[in-house]
Amino acid sequence: MNKKAVIFDLDGVVVNTAKYHYLAWKKLAAELGFVFDESHNEKLKGVSRMESLRIVLDAGEIKGLSDEEKQSLADRKNSYYLDMISTLDESEILPGITEFICKLKDERYKIALGSASKSGRMILEKVGLAQQFDIIVDGNRVEQAKPNPQVFTVGADLLGIPYGSCIVIEDAAAGVEAAVACGMKCIGVGSADILCRANIVVADTRGLLGIQMPI
C-alpha cells in the first residue's frame, strides 16, 4: 500500500490561535508607539518569530535596534502570547478539523504538524489533539522558516514518506510556497487570491470535509 501523509500548519488551520499572535504583536506595537493592524498582520502568517518581529518593526519604521534589543522585544511578545493562550481548550479547534483528521486516518493517511510556532506541541496538547498526530514538527525542531520548506521536509523524512506523497494544508502564502518548493501538494485555507499556488483552496476549514484529496 502506498504511504501518504497530510501535514497541517497550526495557527489558522488546526486551531484558532492566529488571533492571539496578532493581539500580542498589536500590544507590543502599541507599547512602541505605533498601530499594527490586520493589513500588516497578513504578512506574519507562516513566518518565524524573528522574521515576524522584523515585519512589525518595519511597519512602525523602527530601525537601529541591536540584536539583543530585538530578542528582548521578541521575548516580550511571546510572553504576551503565552499568557493569552494559557487557558486554551478544545473550543479553539477550528470547525471540521477533528472530523477531517478522523476521515484522513480512516483513509490511511499519516498525520503531521508542520508549524513555525515554538508552542506547537503545547497547543495541541491543550486542545486534546496531540495524540492524533504521528509527528509534530514545530519551531523547536527546525532552523529555517517558511517559505523554506524545512518544516515540511523534516516531517516527511521522519515519517519516511516521499515528498510527492505529502499534502500540506496551509492558510499562509509563505506556507504554500514552501510546499510547492519541495514538490508537495497543497490545500489552501482562505483567500484564493492570496493562496493562488495551492492545488485546491477552500474558504474555511469546514470546506476540507467536502474536497477530493489531490493524492
LOMARTOR-454262 format. One record per residue (C-alpha): residue number from 1; residue in three letters; x, z, y. Coordinates in Angstrom, 2 decimals, always signed. Layout:
N
R, NUM, ALA, X, Z, Y .
...
***
This chain:
215
R, 1, MET, +0.00, +0.00, +0.00 .
R, 2, ASN, +1.28, -0.93, +3.45 .
R, 3, LYS, +2.19, +2.06, +5.57 .
R, 4, LYS, +0.87, +2.09, +9.12 .
R, 5, ALA, +0.69, +4.60, +11.95 .
R, 6, VAL, -1.11, +5.36, +15.17 .
R, 7, ILE, +0.97, +7.03, +17.88 .
R, 8, PHE, -1.03, +8.82, +20.56 .
R, 9, ASP, +0.01, +9.60, +24.10 .
R, 10, LEU, -1.19, +13.08, +25.07 .
R, 11, ASP, -2.37, +13.52, +28.65 .
R, 12, GLY, -5.41, +11.39, +29.33 .
R, 13, VAL, -5.66, +10.16, +25.72 .
R, 14, VAL, -5.96, +13.17, +23.41 .
R, 15, VAL, -6.63, +15.92, +25.91 .
R, 16, ASN, -7.85, +16.21, +29.46 .
R, 17, THR, -4.69, +17.84, +30.81 .
R, 18, ALA, -3.57, +15.00, +33.09 .
R, 19, LYS, -5.66, +16.60, +35.85 .
R, 20, TYR, -3.57, +19.77, +35.66 .
R, 21, HIS, -0.33, +17.82, +36.15 .
R, 22, TYR, -1.91, +16.24, +39.21 .
R, 23, LEU, -3.12, +19.56, +40.60 .
R, 24, ALA, +0.30, +21.14, +40.05 .
R, 25, TRP, +2.10, +18.29, +41.85 .
R, 26, LYS, -0.52, +18.38, +44.60 .
R, 27, LYS, +0.10, +22.11, +45.10 .
R, 28, LEU, +3.87, +21.57, +45.25 .
R, 29, ALA, +3.44, +18.71, +47.74 .
R, 30, ALA, +1.27, +20.90, +49.98 .
R, 31, GLU, +3.99, +23.55, +49.98 .
R, 32, LEU, +6.46, +20.84, +51.01 .
R, 33, GLY, +4.19, +19.82, +53.88 .
R, 34, PHE, +2.50, +16.60, +52.78 .
R, 35, VAL, -0.60, +15.39, +50.97 .
R, 36, PHE, -0.25, +14.00, +47.45 .
R, 37, ASP, -3.44, +12.17, +46.47 .
R, 38, GLU, -4.79, +10.36, +43.43 .
R, 39, SER, -3.48, +6.97, +44.57 .
R, 40, HIS, +0.05, +8.37, +44.27 .
R, 41, ASN, -0.81, +10.13, +41.02 .
R, 42, GLU, -1.38, +6.88, +39.11 .
R, 43, LYS, +2.37, +6.26, +39.27 .
R, 44, LEU, +3.07, +9.52, +37.41 .
R, 45, LYS, +1.28, +8.56, +34.20 .
R, 46, GLY, +3.61, +8.47, +31.22 .
R, 47, VAL, +6.85, +9.28, +33.04 .
R, 48, SER, +9.20, +12.24, +32.73 .
R, 49, ARG, +9.11, +15.39, +34.83 .
R, 50, MET, +12.18, +14.50, +36.90 .
R, 51, GLU, +11.04, +10.92, +37.43 .
R, 52, SER, +7.66, +12.29, +38.49 .
R, 53, LEU, +9.42, +14.54, +40.99 .
R, 54, ARG, +11.25, +11.53, +42.40 .
R, 55, ILE, +7.93, +9.73, +42.91 .
R, 56, VAL, +6.40, +12.80, +44.54 .
R, 57, LEU, +9.36, +13.26, +46.89 .
R, 58, ASP, +9.28, +9.57, +47.79 .
R, 59, ALA, +5.58, +9.92, +48.65 .
R, 60, GLY, +6.47, +12.73, +51.04 .
R, 61, GLU, +9.55, +10.90, +52.35 .
R, 62, ILE, +11.69, +13.89, +51.41 .
R, 63, LYS, +15.33, +12.96, +50.99 .
R, 64, GLY, +18.76, +14.52, +50.67 .
R, 65, LEU, +17.97, +17.24, +48.14 .
R, 66, SER, +20.69, +18.39, +45.78 .
R, 67, ASP, +20.27, +18.22, +42.01 .
R, 68, GLU, +19.86, +21.99, +41.98 .
R, 69, GLU, +17.09, +21.85, +44.59 .
R, 70, LYS, +15.32, +19.09, +42.67 .
R, 71, GLN, +15.50, +21.09, +39.44 .
R, 72, SER, +14.10, +24.13, +41.23 .
R, 73, LEU, +11.13, +22.11, +42.51 .
R, 74, ALA, +10.50, +20.62, +39.06 .
R, 75, ASP, +10.60, +24.10, +37.53 .
R, 76, ARG, +8.20, +25.40, +40.18 .
R, 77, LYS, +5.73, +22.59, +39.45 .
R, 78, ASN, +6.00, +23.26, +35.73 .
R, 79, SER, +5.27, +26.94, +36.31 .
R, 80, TYR, +2.08, +25.99, +38.15 .
R, 81, TYR, +1.13, +23.63, +35.33 .
R, 82, LEU, +1.72, +26.21, +32.60 .
R, 83, ASP, -0.40, +28.74, +34.48 .
R, 84, MET, -3.22, +26.19, +34.74 .
R, 85, ILE, -3.22, +25.37, +31.02 .
R, 86, SER, -2.76, +28.95, +29.79 .
R, 87, THR, -6.44, +29.19, +28.82 .
R, 88, LEU, -6.67, +25.69, +27.34 .
R, 89, ASP, -9.04, +25.30, +24.37 .
R, 90, GLU, -10.79, +22.62, +22.30 .
R, 91, SER, -13.12, +21.79, +25.20 .
R, 92, GLU, -10.24, +19.81, +26.74 .
R, 93, ILE, -10.15, +17.34, +23.82 .
R, 94, LEU, -11.39, +14.03, +25.17 .
R, 95, PRO, -14.70, +12.63, +23.81 .
R, 96, GLY, -14.46, +10.88, +20.46 .
R, 97, ILE, -10.82, +11.77, +19.76 .
R, 98, THR, -11.46, +14.26, +16.94 .
R, 99, GLU, -13.77, +11.79, +15.19 .
R, 100, PHE, -11.34, +8.91, +15.78 .
R, 101, ILE, -8.44, +10.84, +14.21 .
R, 102, CYS, -10.61, +11.64, +11.17 .
R, 103, LYS, -11.52, +7.94, +10.88 .
R, 104, LEU, -7.85, +6.94, +11.03 .
R, 105, LYS, -6.94, +9.44, +8.33 .
R, 106, ASP, -9.71, +8.09, +6.11 .
R, 107, GLU, -8.17, +4.65, +6.60 .
R, 108, ARG, -4.72, +5.99, +5.59 .
R, 109, TYR, -3.01, +5.78, +8.96 .
R, 110, LYS, -0.26, +8.27, +9.69 .
R, 111, ILE, -0.84, +10.11, +12.97 .
R, 112, ALA, +1.90, +10.84, +15.51 .
R, 113, LEU, +2.20, +12.13, +19.06 .
R, 114, GLY, +4.46, +10.27, +21.48 .
R, 115, SER, +4.40, +12.10, +24.80 .
R, 116, ALA, +6.75, +12.68, +27.71 .
R, 117, SER, +5.30, +16.18, +28.09 .
R, 118, LYS, +7.58, +19.01, +27.01 .
R, 119, SER, +4.43, +21.04, +26.36 .
R, 120, GLY, +3.08, +18.56, +23.80 .
R, 121, ARG, +3.20, +20.76, +20.70 .
R, 122, MET, +1.93, +23.82, +22.55 .
R, 123, ILE, -1.05, +21.90, +23.93 .
R, 124, LEU, -2.02, +20.50, +20.53 .
R, 125, GLU, -1.84, +24.00, +19.08 .
R, 126, LYS, -4.01, +25.43, +21.87 .
R, 127, VAL, -6.75, +22.84, +21.30 .
R, 128, GLY, -6.55, +23.14, +17.49 .
R, 129, LEU, -5.25, +19.64, +16.74 .
R, 130, ALA, -1.61, +20.25, +15.80 .
R, 131, GLN, -2.30, +20.18, +12.07 .
R, 132, GLN, -3.88, +16.72, +12.37 .
R, 133, PHE, -0.57, +15.17, +13.46 .
R, 134, ASP, +2.04, +14.19, +10.88 .
R, 135, ILE, +4.76, +14.05, +13.54 .
R, 136, ILE, +4.92, +15.47, +17.07 .
R, 137, VAL, +7.45, +13.83, +19.39 .
R, 138, ASP, +7.43, +15.20, +22.92 .
R, 139, GLY, +9.81, +15.58, +25.83 .
R, 140, ASN, +11.89, +18.13, +23.93 .
R, 141, ARG, +12.89, +15.55, +21.30 .
R, 142, VAL, +13.79, +12.53, +23.43 .
R, 143, GLU, +16.05, +11.81, +26.38 .
R, 144, GLN, +14.63, +8.54, +27.68 .
R, 145, ALA, +11.28, +8.42, +29.48 .
R, 146, LYS, +8.73, +5.62, +29.25 .
R, 147, PRO, +8.87, +2.65, +29.80 .
R, 148, ASN, +11.85, +3.20, +27.50 .
R, 149, PRO, +10.26, +3.15, +24.01 .
R, 150, GLN, +12.34, +6.03, +22.58 .
R, 151, VAL, +9.41, +8.45, +22.26 .
R, 152, PHE, +7.59, +5.90, +20.08 .
R, 153, THR, +10.56, +4.66, +18.06 .
R, 154, VAL, +11.61, +8.22, +17.20 .
R, 155, GLY, +8.10, +8.90, +15.89 .
R, 156, ALA, +8.04, +5.72, +13.81 .
R, 157, ASP, +11.53, +6.42, +12.47 .
R, 158, LEU, +10.57, +9.97, +11.45 .
R, 159, LEU, +7.51, +8.59, +9.67 .
R, 160, GLY, +9.55, +5.84, +8.03 .
R, 161, ILE, +7.17, +3.15, +9.27 .
R, 162, PRO, +8.28, -0.20, +10.77 .
R, 163, TYR, +7.59, -0.61, +14.47 .
R, 164, GLY, +5.41, -3.64, +13.79 .
R, 165, SER, +3.11, -1.45, +11.69 .
R, 166, CYS, +2.50, +1.04, +14.51 .
R, 167, ILE, -0.27, +1.13, +17.10 .
R, 168, VAL, +0.25, +3.06, +20.32 .
R, 169, ILE, -2.70, +4.48, +22.27 .
R, 170, GLU, -1.88, +4.85, +25.96 .
R, 171, ASP, -3.51, +5.35, +29.34 .
R, 172, ALA, -0.40, +4.52, +31.39 .
R, 173, ALA, +1.19, +1.19, +32.26 .
R, 174, ALA, +4.63, +2.66, +31.52 .
R, 175, GLY, +3.48, +3.61, +28.01 .
R, 176, VAL, +2.04, +0.16, +27.36 .
R, 177, GLU, +5.34, -1.39, +28.44 .
R, 178, ALA, +7.19, +0.96, +26.09 .
R, 179, ALA, +5.02, -0.07, +23.15 .
R, 180, VAL, +5.45, -3.77, +23.90 .
R, 181, ALA, +9.22, -3.32, +24.27 .
R, 182, CYS, +9.62, -2.11, +20.69 .
R, 183, GLY, +7.18, -4.52, +19.08 .
R, 184, MET, +4.29, -2.11, +18.55 .
R, 185, LYS, +0.65, -2.97, +19.07 .
R, 186, CYS, -1.08, -1.10, +21.88 .
R, 187, ILE, -4.59, +0.07, +22.70 .
R, 188, GLY, -5.04, +0.95, +26.36 .
R, 189, VAL, -7.50, +3.57, +27.60 .
R, 190, GLY, -8.54, +2.98, +31.19 .
R, 191, SER, -8.39, +0.03, +33.56 .
R, 192, ALA, -7.89, -3.42, +32.03 .
R, 193, ASP, -6.18, -4.50, +35.28 .
R, 194, ILE, -3.56, -1.75, +35.03 .
R, 195, LEU, -3.15, -1.89, +31.22 .
R, 196, CYS, -3.25, -5.69, +31.01 .
R, 197, ARG, -0.39, -5.98, +28.50 .
R, 198, ALA, -2.19, -3.91, +25.85 .
R, 199, ASN, -3.71, -5.76, +22.89 .
R, 200, ILE, -7.05, -4.03, +23.41 .
R, 201, VAL, -8.33, -1.99, +26.36 .
R, 202, VAL, -11.27, +0.43, +26.25 .
R, 203, ALA, -12.72, +2.06, +29.33 .
R, 204, ASP, -12.51, +5.59, +27.91 .
R, 205, THR, -11.78, +7.42, +24.67 .
R, 206, ARG, -15.38, +7.06, +23.46 .
R, 207, GLY, -14.68, +3.36, +23.09 .
R, 208, LEU, -11.99, +3.91, +20.46 .
R, 209, LEU, -14.56, +4.53, +17.73 .
R, 210, GLY, -16.04, +1.06, +18.08 .
R, 211, ILE, -12.92, -1.12, +18.09 .
R, 212, GLN, -11.36, -3.31, +15.42 .
R, 213, MET, -7.84, -1.96, +14.91 .
R, 214, PRO, -5.17, -4.60, +15.56 .
R, 215, ILE, -3.38, -3.82, +12.27 .
***
